[in-house]
Amino acid sequence: MTRKYLPSQCPLCGGTKKEGTTTFTVDLDFGVVVVRSVPALVCAMCGADWIQDDVASRLETIVNEAKTKRLQVEVTTLG
Ligand SMILES: [Zn+2]
């Protein structure tokens, strides 16, 4: 028997993914970028999170801007 995970199920623990927010952190050579209130699917059981593609590309823009500005610490909020 093969067990197939539903997209709404966490592949790590089988818990239910729920819409929520997470904090996205990137450690760059020169500093750290922290983005709060990032919309994501969060597992109700283990807390693992999944960021959607469109949100990921917005995060990429923020990271690229931080690289250009070369800020040591960039803390921002998405949305
Ligand atoms: Zn889980």
N, CA, C, O and the ligand as a Tripos MOL2 file, in Angstrom:
@<TRIPOS>MOLECULE
protein
  317   315    80     0     0
PROTEIN
NO_CHARGES

@<TRIPOS>ATOM
      1 N           0.8240   -1.1990    0.0000 N.3       1 MET1
      2 CA          0.0000    0.0000    0.0000 C.3       1 MET1
      3 C           0.8610    1.2540    0.0000 C.2       1 MET1
      4 O           1.7820    1.3810    0.8070 O.2       1 MET1
      5 N           0.5720    2.1450   -0.8720 N.am      2 THR2
      6 CA          1.3230    3.4040   -0.8950 C.3       2 THR2
      7 C           0.5480    4.4880   -0.1840 C.2       2 THR2
      8 O          -0.6640    4.6360   -0.3370 O.2       2 THR2
      9 N           1.2760    5.2200    0.5800 N.am      3 ARG3
     10 CA          0.6510    6.3080    1.3190 C.3       3 ARG3
     11 C           0.9240    7.6140    0.6010 C.2       3 ARG3
     12 O           2.0740    7.9640    0.3380 O.2       3 ARG3
     13 N          -0.1130    8.3100    0.2950 N.am      4 LYS4
     14 CA          0.0330    9.5660   -0.4340 C.3       4 LYS4
     15 C          -0.3820   10.7170    0.4630 C.2       4 LYS4
     16 O          -1.4460   10.7050    1.0820 O.2       4 LYS4
     17 N           0.4850   11.7040    0.5100 N.am      5 TYR5
     18 CA          0.1680   12.8700    1.3320 C.3       5 TYR5
     19 C          -0.6870   13.8450    0.5510 C.2       5 TYR5
     20 O          -0.4200   14.1270   -0.6170 O.2       5 TYR5
     21 N          -1.6980   14.3470    1.1920 N.am      6 LEU6
     22 CA         -2.4980   15.4030    0.5920 C.3       6 LEU6
     23 C          -1.6930   16.6990    0.6700 C.2       6 LEU6
     24 O          -0.8690   16.8630    1.5690 O.2       6 LEU6
     25 N          -1.9300   17.6230   -0.2720 N.am      7 PRO7
     26 CA         -1.1740   18.8890   -0.2310 C.3       7 PRO7
     27 C          -1.3740   19.6380    1.0840 C.2       7 PRO7
     28 O          -0.5110   20.4120    1.4980 O.2       7 PRO7
     29 N          -2.4920   19.4110    1.7290 N.am      8 SER8
     30 CA         -2.7560   20.1190    2.9820 C.3       8 SER8
     31 C          -2.1370   19.4210    4.1840 C.2       8 SER8
     32 O          -2.2830   19.8680    5.3220 O.2       8 SER8
     33 N          -1.4440   18.3210    3.9160 N.am      9 GLN9
     34 CA         -0.8040   17.5970    5.0180 C.3       9 GLN9
     35 C           0.6930   17.8630    5.0480 C.2       9 GLN9
     36 O           1.3390   17.9900    4.0080 O.2       9 GLN9
     37 N           1.2230   17.9440    6.2470 N.am     10 CYS10
     38 CA          2.6530   18.1470    6.4230 C.3      10 CYS10
     39 C           3.3970   16.8670    6.0380 C.2      10 CYS10
     40 O           3.0980   15.7980    6.5690 O.2      10 CYS10
     41 N           4.3680   16.9670    5.1150 N.am     11 PRO11
     42 CA          5.1170   15.7670    4.7230 C.3      11 PRO11
     43 C           6.0580   15.2630    5.8150 C.2      11 PRO11
     44 O           6.5620   14.1430    5.7400 O.2      11 PRO11
     45 N           6.2890   16.0850    6.8170 N.am     12 LEU12
     46 CA          7.2150   15.7040    7.8820 C.3      12 LEU12
     47 C           6.5290   14.9100    8.9820 C.2      12 LEU12
     48 O           7.0720   13.9160    9.4650 O.2      12 LEU12
     49 N           5.3370   15.3440    9.3790 N.am     13 CYS13
     50 CA          4.6800   14.6860   10.5050 C.3      13 CYS13
     51 C           3.2560   14.2590   10.2130 C.2      13 CYS13
     52 O           2.6410   13.5720   11.0280 O.2      13 CYS13
     53 N           2.7110   14.6560    9.0490 N.am     14 GLY14
     54 CA          1.3420   14.2950    8.7180 C.3      14 GLY14
     55 C           0.3070   15.2120    9.3370 C.2      14 GLY14
     56 O          -0.8960   14.9720    9.2270 O.2      14 GLY14
     57 N           0.7790   16.2640    9.9890 N.am     15 GLY15
     58 CA         -0.1360   17.2370   10.5910 C.3      15 GLY15
     59 C          -0.8200   18.0810    9.5330 C.2      15 GLY15
     60 O          -0.5180   17.9730    8.3450 O.2      15 GLY15
     61 N          -1.7250   18.9060    9.9650 N.am     16 THR16
     62 CA         -2.4800   19.7430    9.0340 C.3      16 THR16
     63 C          -1.7890   21.0880    8.8530 C.2      16 THR16
     64 O          -1.3970   21.7450    9.8170 O.2      16 THR16
     65 N          -1.6510   21.4790    7.5800 N.am     17 LYS17
     66 CA         -1.0830   22.7900    7.2810 C.3      17 LYS17
     67 C          -2.1750   23.8270    7.3870 C.2      17 LYS17
     68 O          -3.2760   23.6360    6.8710 O.2      17 LYS17
     69 N          -1.8770   24.9170    8.0510 N.am     18 LYS18
     70 CA         -2.8480   26.0010    8.1830 C.3      18 LYS18
     71 C          -2.2220   27.2940    7.7280 C.2      18 LYS18
     72 O          -1.0120   27.4940    7.8270 O.2      18 LYS18
     73 N          -3.0910   28.1900    7.2150 N.am     19 GLU19
     74 CA         -2.5750   29.4820    6.7930 C.3      19 GLU19
     75 C          -2.2000   30.3100    8.0100 C.2      19 GLU19
     76 O          -2.9720   30.4500    8.9590 O.2      19 GLU19
     77 N          -1.0080   30.8460    7.9520 N.am     20 GLY20
     78 CA         -0.5420   31.6510    9.0750 C.3      20 GLY20
     79 C           0.5870   32.5320    8.6020 C.2      20 GLY20
     80 O           0.7050   32.8190    7.4110 O.2      20 GLY20
     81 N           1.4140   32.9580    9.5260 N.am     21 THR21
     82 CA          2.5550   33.7820    9.1650 C.3      21 THR21
     83 C           3.8120   33.2110    9.8050 C.2      21 THR21
     84 O           3.7650   32.5220   10.8240 O.2      21 THR21
     85 N           4.9230   33.5190    9.1770 N.am     22 THR22
     86 CA          6.2000   33.0640    9.6990 C.3      22 THR22
     87 C           7.2040   34.2030    9.6320 C.2      22 THR22
     88 O           6.9320   35.2440    9.0340 O.2      22 THR22
     89 N           8.3460   34.0090   10.2350 N.am     23 THR23
     90 CA          9.4230   34.9860   10.1360 C.3      23 THR23
     91 C          10.5080   34.3970    9.2560 C.2      23 THR23
     92 O          10.9940   33.2920    9.4970 O.2      23 THR23
     93 N          10.8810   35.1520    8.2310 N.am     24 PHE24
     94 CA         11.8730   34.7000    7.2580 C.3      24 PHE24
     95 C          13.2090   35.3770    7.5710 C.2      24 PHE24
     96 O          13.2880   36.6030    7.6560 O.2      24 PHE24
     97 N          14.2390   34.5800    7.7400 N.am     25 THR25
     98 CA         15.5500   35.1120    8.0900 C.3      25 THR25
     99 C          16.5960   34.6360    7.0850 C.2      25 THR25
    100 O          16.6610   33.4490    6.7660 O.2      25 THR25
    101 N          17.4100   35.5590    6.5890 N.am     26 VAL26
    102 CA         18.5230   35.1970    5.7080 C.3      26 VAL26
    103 C          19.8090   35.7290    6.2910 C.2      26 VAL26
    104 O          19.9090   36.8980    6.6620 O.2      26 VAL26
    105 N          20.7800   34.8600    6.3650 N.am     27 ASP27
    106 CA         22.0950   35.2440    6.8490 C.3      27 ASP27
    107 C          22.9800   35.5060    5.6450 C.2      27 ASP27
    108 O          23.3400   34.5830    4.9140 O.2      27 ASP27
    109 N          23.3330   36.7860    5.4400 N.am     28 LEU28
    110 CA         24.1970   37.1500    4.3130 C.3      28 LEU28
    111 C          25.6200   37.3330    4.8210 C.2      28 LEU28
    112 O          25.8560   37.3640    6.0290 O.2      28 LEU28
    113 N          26.5540   37.4520    3.9050 N.am     29 ASP29
    114 CA         27.9640   37.6090    4.2970 C.3      29 ASP29
    115 C          28.1670   38.8020    5.2240 C.2      29 ASP29
    116 O          28.9440   38.7440    6.1760 O.2      29 ASP29
    117 N          27.4540   39.8800    4.9260 N.am     30 PHE30
    118 CA         27.7070   41.1330    5.6180 C.3      30 PHE30
    119 C          26.6630   41.4430    6.6800 C.2      30 PHE30
    120 O          26.8540   42.3630    7.4750 O.2      30 PHE30
    121 N          25.5780   40.7070    6.7110 N.am     31 GLY31
    122 CA         24.5240   41.0330    7.6620 C.3      31 GLY31
    123 C          23.3750   40.0440    7.6280 C.2      31 GLY31
    124 O          23.4770   38.9540    7.0670 O.2      31 GLY31
    125 N          22.2940   40.4540    8.2370 N.am     32 VAL32
    126 CA         21.1310   39.5830    8.3830 C.3      32 VAL32
    127 C          19.8780   40.3180    7.9150 C.2      32 VAL32
    128 O          19.6910   41.4990    8.2100 O.2      32 VAL32
    129 N          19.0500   39.6250    7.2030 N.am     33 VAL33
    130 CA         17.7630   40.1790    6.7990 C.3      33 VAL33
    131 C          16.6610   39.3940    7.5080 C.2      33 VAL33
    132 O          16.6080   38.1660    7.4390 O.2      33 VAL33
    133 N          15.7970   40.1170    8.1810 N.am     34 VAL34
    134 CA         14.6740   39.4820    8.8810 C.3      34 VAL34
    135 C          13.3820   40.0780    8.3420 C.2      34 VAL34
    136 O          13.1940   41.2950    8.3770 O.2      34 VAL34
    137 N          12.5060   39.2420    7.8540 N.am     35 VAL35
    138 CA         11.2080   39.7080    7.3720 C.3      35 VAL35
    139 C          10.1210   39.0560    8.2270 C.2      35 VAL35
    140 O          10.0010   37.8330    8.2950 O.2      35 VAL35
    141 N           9.3480   39.9020    8.8660 N.am     36 ARG36
    142 CA          8.2960   39.3860    9.7380 C.3      36 ARG36
    143 C           6.9480   39.4010    9.0360 C.2      36 ARG36
    144 O           6.7720   40.0520    8.0060 O.2      36 ARG36
    145 N           6.0150   38.6810    9.6050 N.am     37 SER37
    146 CA          4.6340   38.6110    9.0860 C.3      37 SER37
    147 C           4.5900   38.1190    7.6420 C.2      37 SER37
    148 O           3.8560   38.6640    6.8180 O.2      37 SER37
    149 N           5.3680   37.0990    7.3440 N.am     38 VAL38
    150 CA          5.3750   36.5250    6.0090 C.3      38 VAL38
    151 C           4.2510   35.4820    5.9190 C.2      38 VAL38
    152 O           4.2350   34.5220    6.6900 O.2      38 VAL38
    153 N           3.3080   35.6700    4.9750 N.am     39 PRO39
    154 CA          2.2370   34.6820    4.8500 C.3      39 PRO39
    155 C           2.7960   33.3250    4.4430 C.2      39 PRO39
    156 O           3.5960   33.2310    3.5120 O.2      39 PRO39
    157 N           2.3800   32.2860    5.1340 N.am     40 ALA40
    158 CA          2.8910   30.9420    4.8530 C.3      40 ALA40
    159 C           1.8810   29.9130    5.3230 C.2      40 ALA40
    160 O           0.9650   30.2160    6.0880 O.2      40 ALA40
    161 N           2.0680   28.6930    4.8480 N.am     41 LEU41
    162 CA          1.3090   27.5800    5.4000 C.3      41 LEU41
    163 C           2.1410   27.0060    6.5270 C.2      41 LEU41
    164 O           3.3070   26.6630    6.3330 O.2      41 LEU41
    165 N           1.5520   26.9020    7.6910 N.am     42 VAL42
    166 CA          2.2880   26.4420    8.8600 C.3      42 VAL42
    167 C           1.6450   25.1610    9.3790 C.2      42 VAL42
    168 O           0.4250   25.0830    9.5220 O.2      42 VAL42
    169 N           2.4680   24.1670    9.6580 N.am     43 CYS43
    170 CA          1.9650   22.9070   10.1980 C.3      43 CYS43
    171 C           1.5160   23.1150   11.6480 C.2      43 CYS43
    172 O           2.2530   23.6450   12.4790 O.2      43 CYS43
    173 N           0.2940   22.6830   11.9170 N.am     44 ALA44
    174 CA         -0.2570   22.8560   13.2640 C.3      44 ALA44
    175 C           0.4440   21.9370   14.2670 C.2      44 ALA44
    176 O           0.4160   22.1910   15.4710 O.2      44 ALA44
    177 N           1.0630   20.8840   13.7720 N.am     45 MET45
    178 CA          1.6920   19.9120   14.6620 C.3      45 MET45
    179 C           3.1450   20.2520   14.9790 C.2      45 MET45
    180 O           3.5220   20.3600   16.1460 O.2      45 MET45
    181 N           3.9710   20.4230   13.9220 N.am     46 CYS46
    182 CA          5.4060   20.5780   14.1550 C.3      46 CYS46
    183 C           5.9160   21.9820   13.8640 C.2      46 CYS46
    184 O           7.0650   22.2960   14.1740 O.2      46 CYS46
    185 N           5.0760   22.8360   13.2710 N.am     47 GLY47
    186 CA          5.4670   24.2180   13.0430 C.3      47 GLY47
    187 C           6.3030   24.4500   11.7910 C.2      47 GLY47
    188 O           6.7760   25.5640   11.5640 O.2      47 GLY47
    189 N           6.4930   23.4080   10.9700 N.am     48 ALA48
    190 CA          7.2060   23.5890    9.7010 C.3      48 ALA48
    191 C           6.3910   24.5390    8.8260 C.2      48 ALA48
    192 O           5.1610   24.5460    8.8900 O.2      48 ALA48
    193 N           7.0830   25.3460    8.0030 N.am     49 ASP49
    194 CA          6.3340   26.2820    7.1770 C.3      49 ASP49
    195 C           6.7120   26.2230    5.7120 C.2      49 ASP49
    196 O           7.8320   25.8580    5.3540 O.2      49 ASP49
    197 N           5.7580   26.5890    4.8720 N.am     50 TRP50
    198 CA          5.9380   26.5940    3.4230 C.3      50 TRP50
    199 C           5.5560   27.9560    2.9050 C.2      50 TRP50
    200 O           4.4710   28.4640    3.1880 O.2      50 TRP50
    201 N           6.4640   28.5480    2.1370 N.am     51 ILE51
    202 CA          6.2200   29.8760    1.5670 C.3      51 ILE51
    203 C           5.8550   29.7070    0.0970 C.2      51 ILE51
    204 O           6.5290   28.9920   -0.6450 O.2      51 ILE51
    205 N           4.7900   30.3700   -0.3070 N.am     52 GLN52
    206 CA          4.3320   30.2780   -1.6920 C.3      52 GLN52
    207 C           5.2910   31.0290   -2.6190 C.2      52 GLN52
    208 O           6.0350   31.9130   -2.1960 O.2      52 GLN52
    209 N           5.2470   30.6400   -3.9080 N.am     53 ASP53
    210 CA          6.1730   31.2010   -4.8970 C.3      53 ASP53
    211 C           6.1020   32.7270   -5.0010 C.2      53 ASP53
    212 O           7.1290   33.4040   -5.0690 O.2      53 ASP53
    213 N           4.8730   33.2590   -5.0110 N.am     54 ASP54
    214 CA          4.7630   34.7120   -5.1880 C.3      54 ASP54
    215 C           5.3200   35.4560   -3.9720 C.2      54 ASP54
    216 O           5.8940   36.5370   -4.1020 O.2      54 ASP54
    217 N           5.1460   34.8710   -2.8110 N.am     55 VAL55
    218 CA          5.7100   35.4700   -1.5890 C.3      55 VAL55
    219 C           7.2300   35.3400   -1.6150 C.2      55 VAL55
    220 O           7.9430   36.2680   -1.2340 O.2      55 VAL55
    221 N           7.7220   34.1880   -2.0660 N.am     56 ALA56
    222 CA          9.1670   33.9450   -2.1410 C.3      56 ALA56
    223 C           9.8470   34.9680   -3.0480 C.2      56 ALA56
    224 O          10.9560   35.4160   -2.7560 O.2      56 ALA56
    225 N           9.1900   35.3360   -4.1430 N.am     57 SER57
    226 CA          9.8170   36.2970   -5.0530 C.3      57 SER57
    227 C           9.8380   37.6910   -4.4320 C.2      57 SER57
    228 O          10.7470   38.4780   -4.7000 O.2      57 SER57
    229 N           8.8330   38.0010   -3.5980 N.am     58 ARG58
    230 CA          8.8590   39.2940   -2.8890 C.3      58 ARG58
    231 C           9.9920   39.3050   -1.8710 C.2      58 ARG58
    232 O          10.6490   40.3270   -1.6760 O.2      58 ARG58
    233 N          10.2190   38.1700   -1.2240 N.am     59 LEU59
    234 CA         11.3220   38.0700   -0.2610 C.3      59 LEU59
    235 C          12.6610   38.2450   -0.9730 C.2      59 LEU59
    236 O          13.5830   38.8710   -0.4500 O.2      59 LEU59
    237 N          12.7470   37.6810   -2.1720 N.am     60 GLU60
    238 CA         13.9820   37.7810   -2.9510 C.3      60 GLU60
    239 C          14.2950   39.2430   -3.2600 C.2      60 GLU60
    240 O          15.4500   39.6660   -3.1990 O.2      60 GLU60
    241 N          13.2470   40.0140   -3.5960 N.am     61 THR61
    242 CA         13.4200   41.4430   -3.8730 C.3      61 THR61
    243 C          13.9710   42.1580   -2.6460 C.2      61 THR61
    244 O          14.8820   42.9800   -2.7540 O.2      61 THR61
    245 N          13.4120   41.8410   -1.4790 N.am     62 ILE62
    246 CA         13.8710   42.4660   -0.2290 C.3      62 ILE62
    247 C          15.3370   42.1230    0.0380 C.2      62 ILE62
    248 O          16.1250   42.9850    0.4280 O.2      62 ILE62
    249 N          15.6900   40.8650   -0.1760 N.am     63 VAL63
    250 CA         17.0710   40.4200    0.0540 C.3      63 VAL63
    251 C          18.0170   41.1330   -0.9180 C.2      63 VAL63
    252 O          19.1040   41.5620   -0.5310 O.2      63 VAL63
    253 N          17.5980   41.2570   -2.1750 N.am     64 ASN64
    254 CA         18.4440   41.9380   -3.1600 C.3      64 ASN64
    255 C          18.6440   43.4080   -2.8070 C.2      64 ASN64
    256 O          19.7330   43.9530   -2.9880 O.2      64 ASN64
    257 N          17.5840   44.0500   -2.3010 N.am     65 GLU65
    258 CA         17.6930   45.4490   -1.8800 C.3      65 GLU65
    259 C          18.6690   45.5910   -0.7140 C.2      65 GLU65
    260 O          19.4800   46.5160   -0.6780 O.2      65 GLU65
    261 N          18.5790   44.6660    0.2330 N.am     66 ALA66
    262 CA         19.4740   44.6900    1.3950 C.3      66 ALA66
    263 C          20.9210   44.5050    0.9560 C.2      66 ALA66
    264 O          21.8340   45.1130    1.5150 O.2      66 ALA66
    265 N          21.1230   43.6500   -0.0640 N.am     67 LYS67
    266 CA         22.4710   43.4260   -0.6000 C.3      67 LYS67
    267 C          23.0150   44.7070   -1.2110 C.2      67 LYS67
    268 O          24.1840   45.0450   -1.0310 O.2      67 LYS67
    269 N          22.1470   45.4240   -1.9420 N.am     68 THR68
    270 CA         22.5540   46.6710   -2.5830 C.3      68 THR68
    271 C          22.9170   47.7170   -1.5410 C.2      68 THR68
    272 O          23.9200   48.4210   -1.6660 O.2      68 THR68
    273 N          22.0750   47.8060   -0.5040 N.am     69 LYS69
    274 CA         22.2900   48.8060    0.5440 C.3      69 LYS69
    275 C          23.3900   48.3900    1.5210 C.2      69 LYS69
    276 O          23.9390   49.2240    2.2400 O.2      69 LYS69
    277 N          23.7020   47.1060    1.5390 N.am     70 ARG70
    278 CA         24.6830   46.5140    2.4410 C.3      70 ARG70
    279 C          24.4190   46.8740    3.9000 C.2      70 ARG70
    280 O          25.3160   47.2810    4.6390 O.2      70 ARG70
    281 N          23.1680   46.7120    4.2820 N.am     71 LEU71
    282 CA         22.8000   46.9560    5.6740 C.3      71 LEU71
    283 C          23.2260   45.7630    6.5090 C.2      71 LEU71
    284 O          23.1300   44.6170    6.0690 O.2      71 LEU71
    285 N          23.6980   46.0390    7.7170 N.am     72 GLN72
    286 CA         24.1100   44.9400    8.5890 C.3      72 GLN72
    287 C          22.9090   44.1770    9.1170 C.2      72 GLN72
    288 O          22.9010   42.9480    9.1860 O.2      72 GLN72
    289 N          21.8920   44.9500    9.4910 N.am     73 VAL73
    290 CA         20.6700   44.3100    9.9550 C.3      73 VAL73
    291 C          19.4750   44.9970    9.2820 C.2      73 VAL73
    292 O          19.2890   46.2070    9.4080 O.2      73 VAL73
    293 N          18.6950   44.2270    8.5880 N.am     74 GLU74
    294 CA         17.4940   44.7500    7.9460 C.3      74 GLU74
    295 C          16.3060   43.9920    8.5340 C.2      74 GLU74
    296 O          16.1730   42.7810    8.3530 O.2      74 GLU74
    297 N          15.4430   44.7250    9.2410 N.am     75 VAL75
    298 CA         14.2400   44.0810    9.7950 C.3      75 VAL75
    299 C          13.0450   44.7550    9.1460 C.2      75 VAL75
    300 O          12.8780   45.9700    9.2540 O.2      75 VAL75
    301 N          12.2220   43.9800    8.4800 N.am     76 THR76
    302 CA         11.0940   44.5660    7.7710 C.3      76 THR76
    303 C           9.8740   43.6710    7.9540 C.2      76 THR76
    304 O           9.9730   42.5580    8.4730 O.2      76 THR76
    305 N           8.7360   44.1710    7.5250 N.am     77 THR77
    306 CA          7.4940   43.4020    7.6200 C.3      77 THR77
    307 C           6.8720   43.3240    6.2370 C.2      77 THR77
    308 O           6.7990   44.3220    5.5210 O.2      77 THR77
    309 N           6.4370   42.1640    5.8760 N.am     78 LEU78
    310 CA          5.8200   41.9830    4.5610 C.3      78 LEU78
    311 C           4.3400   42.3020    4.6670 C.2      78 LEU78
    312 O           3.6880   41.9600    5.6530 O.2      78 LEU78
    313 N           3.8220   42.9570    3.6480 N.am     79 GLY79
    314 CA          2.3810   43.1720    3.6120 C.3      79 GLY79
    315 C           2.0060   44.6260    3.7990 C.2      79 GLY79
    316 O           0.8220   44.9640    3.7930 O.2      79 GLY79
    317 ZN          4.3810   18.8490   10.5930 Zn       80 ZN80
@<TRIPOS>BOND
     1     1     2 1
     2     2     3 1
     3     3     4 2
     4     3     5 am
     5     5     6 1
     6     6     7 1
     7     7     8 2
     8     7     9 am
     9     9    10 1
    10    10    11 1
    11    11    12 2
    12    11    13 am
    13    13    14 1
    14    14    15 1
    15    15    16 2
    16    15    17 am
    17    17    18 1
    18    18    19 1
    19    19    20 2
    20    19    21 am
    21    21    22 1
    22    22    23 1
    23    23    24 2
    24    23    25 am
    25    25    26 1
    26    26    27 1
    27    27    28 2
    28    27    29 am
    29    29    30 1
    30    30    31 1
    31    31    32 2
    32    31    33 am
    33    33    34 1
    34    34    35 1
    35    35    36 2
    36    35    37 am
    37    37    38 1
    38    38    39 1
    39    39    40 2
    40    39    41 am
    41    41    42 1
    42    42    43 1
    43    43    44 2
    44    43    45 am
    45    45    46 1
    46    46    47 1
    47    47    48 2
    48    47    49 am
    49    49    50 1
    50    50    51 1
    51    51    52 2
    52    51    53 am
    53    53    54 1
    54    54    55 1
    55    55    56 2
    56    55    57 am
    57    57    58 1
    58    58    59 1
    59    59    60 2
    60    59    61 am
    61    61    62 1
    62    62    63 1
    63    63    64 2
    64    63    65 am
    65    65    66 1
    66    66    67 1
    67    67    68 2
    68    67    69 am
    69    69    70 1
    70    70    71 1
    71    71    72 2
    72    71    73 am
    73    73    74 1
    74    74    75 1
    75    75    76 2
    76    75    77 am
    77    77    78 1
    78    78    79 1
    79    79    80 2
    80    79    81 am
    81    81    82 1
    82    82    83 1
    83    83    84 2
    84    83    85 am
    85    85    86 1
    86    86    87 1
    87    87    88 2
    88    87    89 am
    89    89    90 1
    90    90    91 1
    91    91    92 2
    92    91    93 am
    93    93    94 1
    94    94    95 1
    95    95    96 2
    96    95    97 am
    97    97    98 1
    98    98    99 1
    99    99   100 2
   100    99   101 am
   101   101   102 1
   102   102   103 1
   103   103   104 2
   104   103   105 am
   105   105   106 1
   106   106   107 1
   107   107   108 2
   108   107   109 am
   109   109   110 1
   110   110   111 1
   111   111   112 2
   112   111   113 am
   113   113   114 1
   114   114   115 1
   115   115   116 2
   116   115   117 am
   117   117   118 1
   118   118   119 1
   119   119   120 2
   120   119   121 am
   121   121   122 1
   122   122   123 1
   123   123   124 2
   124   123   125 am
   125   125   126 1
   126   126   127 1
   127   127   128 2
   128   127   129 am
   129   129   130 1
   130   130   131 1
   131   131   132 2
   132   131   133 am
   133   133   134 1
   134   134   135 1
   135   135   136 2
   136   135   137 am
   137   137   138 1
   138   138   139 1
   139   139   140 2
   140   139   141 am
   141   141   142 1
   142   142   143 1
   143   143   144 2
   144   143   145 am
   145   145   146 1
   146   146   147 1
   147   147   148 2
   148   147   149 am
   149   149   150 1
   150   150   151 1
   151   151   152 2
   152   151   153 am
   153   153   154 1
   154   154   155 1
   155   155   156 2
   156   155   157 am
   157   157   158 1
   158   158   159 1
   159   159   160 2
   160   159   161 am
   161   161   162 1
   162   162   163 1
   163   163   164 2
   164   163   165 am
   165   165   166 1
   166   166   167 1
   167   167   168 2
   168   167   169 am
   169   169   170 1
   170   170   171 1
   171   171   172 2
   172   171   173 am
   173   173   174 1
   174   174   175 1
   175   175   176 2
   176   175   177 am
   177   177   178 1
   178   178   179 1
   179   179   180 2
   180   179   181 am
   181   181   182 1
   182   182   183 1
   183   183   184 2
   184   183   185 am
   185   185   186 1
   186   186   187 1
   187   187   188 2
   188   187   189 am
   189   189   190 1
   190   190   191 1
   191   191   192 2
   192   191   193 am
   193   193   194 1
   194   194   195 1
   195   195   196 2
   196   195   197 am
   197   197   198 1
   198   198   199 1
   199   199   200 2
   200   199   201 am
   201   201   202 1
   202   202   203 1
   203   203   204 2
   204   203   205 am
   205   205   206 1
   206   206   207 1
   207   207   208 2
   208   207   209 am
   209   209   210 1
   210   210   211 1
   211   211   212 2
   212   211   213 am
   213   213   214 1
   214   214   215 1
   215   215   216 2
   216   215   217 am
   217   217   218 1
   218   218   219 1
   219   219   220 2
   220   219   221 am
   221   221   222 1
   222   222   223 1
   223   223   224 2
   224   223   225 am
   225   225   226 1
   226   226   227 1
   227   227   228 2
   228   227   229 am
   229   229   230 1
   230   230   231 1
   231   231   232 2
   232   231   233 am
   233   233   234 1
   234   234   235 1
   235   235   236 2
   236   235   237 am
   237   237   238 1
   238   238   239 1
   239   239   240 2
   240   239   241 am
   241   241   242 1
   242   242   243 1
   243   243   244 2
   244   243   245 am
   245   245   246 1
   246   246   247 1
   247   247   248 2
   248   247   249 am
   249   249   250 1
   250   250   251 1
   251   251   252 2
   252   251   253 am
   253   253   254 1
   254   254   255 1
   255   255   256 2
   256   255   257 am
   257   257   258 1
   258   258   259 1
   259   259   260 2
   260   259   261 am
   261   261   262 1
   262   262   263 1
   263   263   264 2
   264   263   265 am
   265   265   266 1
   266   266   267 1
   267   267   268 2
   268   267   269 am
   269   269   270 1
   270   270   271 1
   271   271   272 2
   272   271   273 am
   273   273   274 1
   274   274   275 1
   275   275   276 2
   276   275   277 am
   277   277   278 1
   278   278   279 1
   279   279   280 2
   280   279   281 am
   281   281   282 1
   282   282   283 1
   283   283   284 2
   284   283   285 am
   285   285   286 1
   286   286   287 1
   287   287   288 2
   288   287   289 am
   289   289   290 1
   290   290   291 1
   291   291   292 2
   292   291   293 am
   293   293   294 1
   294   294   295 1
   295   295   296 2
   296   295   297 am
   297   297   298 1
   298   298   299 1
   299   299   300 2
   300   299   301 am
   301   301   302 1
   302   302   303 1
   303   303   304 2
   304   303   305 am
   305   305   306 1
   306   306   307 1
   307   307   308 2
   308   307   309 am
   309   309   310 1
   310   310   311 1
   311   311   312 2
   312   311   313 am
   313   313   314 1
   314   314   315 1
   315   315   316 2
@<TRIPOS>SUBSTRUCTURE
     1 MET1         2 RESIDUE 1 A MET
     2 THR2         6 RESIDUE 1 A THR
     3 ARG3        10 RESIDUE 1 A ARG
     4 LYS4        14 RESIDUE 1 A LYS
     5 TYR5        18 RESIDUE 1 A TYR
     6 LEU6        22 RESIDUE 1 A LEU
     7 PRO7        26 RESIDUE 1 A PRO
     8 SER8        30 RESIDUE 1 A SER
     9 GLN9        34 RESIDUE 1 A GLN
    10 CYS10       38 RESIDUE 1 A CYS
    11 PRO11       42 RESIDUE 1 A PRO
    12 LEU12       46 RESIDUE 1 A LEU
    13 CYS13       50 RESIDUE 1 A CYS
    14 GLY14       54 RESIDUE 1 A GLY
    15 GLY15       58 RESIDUE 1 A GLY
    16 THR16       62 RESIDUE 1 A THR
    17 LYS17       66 RESIDUE 1 A LYS
    18 LYS18       70 RESIDUE 1 A LYS
    19 GLU19       74 RESIDUE 1 A GLU
    20 GLY20       78 RESIDUE 1 A GLY
    21 THR21       82 RESIDUE 1 A THR
    22 THR22       86 RESIDUE 1 A THR
    23 THR23       90 RESIDUE 1 A THR
    24 PHE24       94 RESIDUE 1 A PHE
    25 THR25       98 RESIDUE 1 A THR
    26 VAL26      102 RESIDUE 1 A VAL
    27 ASP27      106 RESIDUE 1 A ASP
    28 LEU28      110 RESIDUE 1 A LEU
    29 ASP29      114 RESIDUE 1 A ASP
    30 PHE30      118 RESIDUE 1 A PHE
    31 GLY31      122 RESIDUE 1 A GLY
    32 VAL32      126 RESIDUE 1 A VAL
    33 VAL33      130 RESIDUE 1 A VAL
    34 VAL34      134 RESIDUE 1 A VAL
    35 VAL35      138 RESIDUE 1 A VAL
    36 ARG36      142 RESIDUE 1 A ARG
    37 SER37      146 RESIDUE 1 A SER
    38 VAL38      150 RESIDUE 1 A VAL
    39 PRO39      154 RESIDUE 1 A PRO
    40 ALA40      158 RESIDUE 1 A ALA
    41 LEU41      162 RESIDUE 1 A LEU
    42 VAL42      166 RESIDUE 1 A VAL
    43 CYS43      170 RESIDUE 1 A CYS
    44 ALA44      174 RESIDUE 1 A ALA
    45 MET45      178 RESIDUE 1 A MET
    46 CYS46      182 RESIDUE 1 A CYS
    47 GLY47      186 RESIDUE 1 A GLY
    48 ALA48      190 RESIDUE 1 A ALA
    49 ASP49      194 RESIDUE 1 A ASP
    50 TRP50      198 RESIDUE 1 A TRP
    51 ILE51      202 RESIDUE 1 A ILE
    52 GLN52      206 RESIDUE 1 A GLN
    53 ASP53      210 RESIDUE 1 A ASP
    54 ASP54      214 RESIDUE 1 A ASP
    55 VAL55      218 RESIDUE 1 A VAL
    56 ALA56      222 RESIDUE 1 A ALA
    57 SER57      226 RESIDUE 1 A SER
    58 ARG58      230 RESIDUE 1 A ARG
    59 LEU59      234 RESIDUE 1 A LEU
    60 GLU60      238 RESIDUE 1 A GLU
    61 THR61      242 RESIDUE 1 A THR
    62 ILE62      246 RESIDUE 1 A ILE
    63 VAL63      250 RESIDUE 1 A VAL
    64 ASN64      254 RESIDUE 1 A ASN
    65 GLU65      258 RESIDUE 1 A GLU
    66 ALA66      262 RESIDUE 1 A ALA
    67 LYS67      266 RESIDUE 1 A LYS
    68 THR68      270 RESIDUE 1 A THR
    69 LYS69      274 RESIDUE 1 A LYS
    70 ARG70      278 RESIDUE 1 A ARG
    71 LEU71      282 RESIDUE 1 A LEU
    72 GLN72      286 RESIDUE 1 A GLN
    73 VAL73      290 RESIDUE 1 A VAL
    74 GLU74      294 RESIDUE 1 A GLU
    75 VAL75      298 RESIDUE 1 A VAL
    76 THR76      302 RESIDUE 1 A THR
    77 THR77      306 RESIDUE 1 A THR
    78 LEU78      310 RESIDUE 1 A LEU
    79 GLY79      314 RESIDUE 1 A GLY
    80 ZN80       317 GROUP 0 **** ****
